[in-house]
Amino acid sequence: MGRRSESDGSARGVALRASKDRLLALVALETAQAGIRAVAGGGSVFPVHGLISPRVSRAVSVIVAPSDLSAFVRVLRARGWVLEQPRRGLALLPRATLGLTHVGWPCSLRVHSVIPGFFTDPRHAFDELWERRTFMTLHGIEVPVLDKITTVMFAAHDRLTGDRIRPSADSNLEYFLGQFREALDPAECRSLLELVQRVGGGEELRPLLEGLGLDPGETVLPDDEYTRWRLGLHRVTQADCCLLAFIELPPAKRPELVRAKMPRTLGGMIGAYGAGVASLVRLRGAGRRLAALLPESSRSG
């Protein structure tokens, strides 16, 4: 969606969708041969679940097991894919999505591993998605894809994240909510709520859940494993977790977090300030630590 997309019914949109299907088949074949766990998501899998995307994005979305990310990048680079360089500018957190492009393909790859706002261990979160996966056949290849519940979850996550980063008057959230209300029966809505709670995404997906008449419950803060993976650190402190929550929670929730965590004594405030400064210093090196998880060739590309 967004500016880099085509109308679903246009000739270019049809050609783009065909290219995306071929790419999904290629990725499924390569990852299966390499023993890599990866599952397709995004608009490409909407038709499997009776959902409709208003536009055809130029990107193919793939969610990869965190422990397989380095191997995934290595396999795709062997096929001529190149890592997109991150946009210039100050960024407090390492990028959560890797982009890959190829001169011979009109579509790109968006690779997700650690999902921002899903505050549990990313390995556990991926296991939840993997266990629910279904398949669609493209060019004779069985492609693992998100099931209907996880497709709804990720579509809302993508839209909500995009709206926060790039506020837009033409947000499609209401369009999707209308579809989801029609597509999900009461049992599926309960399954969605339970899944969101298991992956710690209640706050991130609060607008989705409330739009479906579901109660997201209390705000959950990032656990140690999520913080470690998200920041690329070997060890994390409570200050790291709180700082990450402050950055990633929706702005309306930040005052509540500050009130809940603010020390009551002057000594405690001084200690908290020092811990916060230390966490910011650690964040400056987090991107380099995260880059170390990728193959050397991908870092130089």
DAFEN-V219548 format. One line per field, one symbol per residue. ss: DSSP state (~ for helix, > for strand, _ for the rest). phi: phi as a letter, one per 40 degrees, with the letter a starting at -180 (. if undefined). burial: I if it has 9 or more other C-alpha atoms within 8 Angstrom, else O. A space follows every 10 residues. Layout:
ss->???
phi->???
burial->???
//
This chain:
ss->____>>>___ ~~~~~~~~~~ ~~~~~~~~~~ ~~~~___>>> >~~~~~~~~_ ____>>>_>> >>>>_~~~~~ ~~~~~~~~__ _>>_______ ______>>>> >______>>> >>________ _~~~~~~~~~ ~~_>>>>>__ >>>>>__~~~ ~~~~~~~~~~ ~~~~~_____ __~~~~~~~~ ~~~__~~~~~ ~~~~~~~~__ _____~~~~~ ~_________ ___~~~~~~~ ~______~~~ ~~~~~~~~__ ~~~~~~~~~~ ~____~~~~~ ~~~~~~~~~~ ~~~~_~~~~~ ~____~~~~~ _
phi->.gccabddcc cccccccccc cccccccccc ccccgccabc agccbdddbg bbccabccbc cbbbddcbcc cccccccccg cbcccccchc bcbcccbcbb baccbcbbbb bbbccdgccb ddccccdccc ccdbbbcbfg bcbcbccccc ccccccdccc cccccbdacb dcdcccdccc cccbcdcccc ccdccdcccg bdcdbddccc ccgbccgccb cdcccccccc cgbcbbbccc cccccccccd dcccdccccc bcccbccccc cccccccccc cccccccccc cccccdcccc c
burial->OOOOIIIIOO OOIIOIIOII IIIIIOOIII IIOOOIIIII IIIIIIOOOO IOOOIIIIII IIIIIIOIII IIIIIIIOOO IIIOOOOOOO OOIIOIOIII IIOOOIIIII IIIIOOIIII IIIIIIIIII OIIOOIOIOO IIIIIIIOII IIIIIIIOII OIIOOOOOOO IOIOOIIOII IOOIOOOIIO IIIOIIIIII IIIIIIOIII OIOIOIOOOI OIIIIIIIII IIIOOIOOII IIIIIIOOIO OOOIOOIOOO OOOOOOOIIO OIOOIIOOIO OOIOOIIOII OOOIIOOIOO O
//
